[in-house]
Amino acid sequence: MNRPRCLLLFAVFFLSLPALSAQTLADQVKAALQSALTQHVKELFPTTDCQHNASAHTYKGEFSITRTQEVGTTLRIYGRAKVAYRSRYEAGDGFVDFYAECIRHNGQVEVTRLRWRKDDCMRYESLFGG
C-alpha cells in the first residue's frame, strides 16, 4: 500500500522539476535584466525628434517584458522600463523601450546586448554589445 504512494510522490516530484527549472531560469533572466538596466540606463538623452529630448533619463528599478523570442541559444527580450527624466526646466517619470539578448553561460544567464529607445520617435540605440 505504501509503495504506490511512494511511486506517485516520486513521479510528481520529477514532473515538477522542469517547471522549477523554468521558474529559476525566468528569475535569472529578470535578475540579469535588472542588473543591466540599472548599470546602463543612466543619463540617457533621446534624439532631437523625441519629447523630453533635453532631459536625462535614468532607470527607476521597474520593467516589464512585452515580448520574447528564442533564436537558437539566444533569448531576445523586448520590454519597457520606467525612468525618471530631468532637465533644467522639467522633470517627471516616463518609460523607455528596451531590447536585450541573453544567453546561458555556465549555468548563469548573461545579457550580451542591450539597446534602448524613447518611443517610436527614435531607432534603438546600443548601450553595449553592438
C-alpha positions in Angstrom: 0.0 0.0 0.0 2.9 2.4 0.7 4.7 1.5 -2.5 2.1 3.1 -4.8 2.1 6.3 -2.8 5.9 6.4 -2.9 5.8 5.9 -6.7 3.2 8.6 -7.1 5.1 11.1 -5.0 8.3 10.2 -6.9 6.5 10.8 -10.2 5.0 14.1 -9.1 8.5 15.2 -7.9 10.2 14.5 -11.2 7.3 16.0 -13.2 7.6 19.2 -11.3 11.4 19.6 -11.9 11.0 21.2 -15.4 8.6 23.7 -14.0 11.0 24.6 -11.2 13.9 24.8 -13.7 11.8 27.1 -16.0 10.9 29.3 -13.0 14.6 29.5 -11.9 15.5 30.5 -15.5 12.9 33.2 -15.6 14.2 34.6 -12.3 17.7 34.5 -13.6 16.7 36.4 -16.7 14.8 39.0 -14.7 17.8 39.5 -12.3 20.2 39.8 -15.2 18.0 42.4 -16.9 17.6 44.3 -13.7 21.3 44.5 -13.3 21.9 45.5 -16.9 19.2 48.2 -16.9 20.4 49.6 -13.5 24.0 49.7 -14.8 23.5 51.1 -18.3 20.3 53.2 -18.3 21.7 56.3 -16.7 21.8 59.9 -18.0 20.4 58.9 -21.5 19.3 61.6 -23.9 16.8 60.8 -26.6 17.3 62.1 -30.2 16.1 65.6 -31.1 12.8 64.4 -32.6 11.6 63.0 -29.3 9.6 64.6 -26.4 11.8 65.5 -23.4 14.9 65.2 -25.6 16.8 67.7 -23.5 16.2 65.6 -20.4 18.5 62.9 -18.9 16.6 59.6 -18.5 17.6 57.3 -15.6 16.2 53.8 -14.8 13.9 53.7 -11.7 14.0 50.0 -11.0 10.8 48.7 -12.7 10.5 47.0 -16.0 8.0 44.8 -17.9 8.7 42.3 -20.6 6.4 42.7 -23.6 7.7 40.0 -26.0 10.3 37.2 -26.0 11.7 35.2 -28.8 14.1 32.3 -28.6 16.6 32.0 -31.5 19.0 29.1 -31.1 20.7 29.6 -27.8 19.8 33.3 -27.6 16.8 34.7 -25.9 15.6 38.0 -27.4 13.6 40.2 -25.0 11.6 43.4 -25.7 10.2 45.4 -22.9 9.5 48.8 -21.2 11.5 50.3 -18.3 10.3 53.0 -16.0 12.6 56.0 -16.0 12.8 59.4 -14.3 13.7 62.3 -16.6 15.0 65.7 -15.6 16.4 68.7 -17.2 17.0 72.3 -16.2 13.3 73.1 -16.8 11.3 70.0 -16.4 11.2 66.6 -14.5 9.0 63.6 -14.3 8.5 59.9 -14.9 8.1 58.1 -18.1 9.0 54.9 -20.0 11.6 53.8 -22.5 11.6 50.7 -24.6 14.5 48.2 -24.4 15.7 45.3 -26.4 18.1 42.7 -24.8 19.7 39.5 -25.8 20.5 36.9 -23.2 22.5 33.6 -23.3 23.1 30.9 -20.7 26.7 30.6 -19.9 28.0 28.1 -17.3 24.5 27.8 -15.8 24.1 31.6 -15.4 22.1 34.0 -17.6 24.1 36.8 -19.1 22.8 39.9 -21.0 25.0 40.1 -24.1 23.3 43.1 -25.9 21.2 46.0 -24.6 19.5 48.7 -26.7 17.1 51.4 -25.9 14.7 54.0 -27.5 12.4 56.7 -26.1 9.4 55.8 -28.2 8.7 55.4 -31.9 10.4 58.7 -32.4 13.8 57.1 -32.5 15.6 53.9 -33.5 17.1 51.5 -31.0 20.5 52.8 -29.8 23.1 50.4 -28.5 24.1 50.6 -24.8 26.5 47.7 -25.1 27.0 44.6 -27.2 26.7 46.2 -30.6 
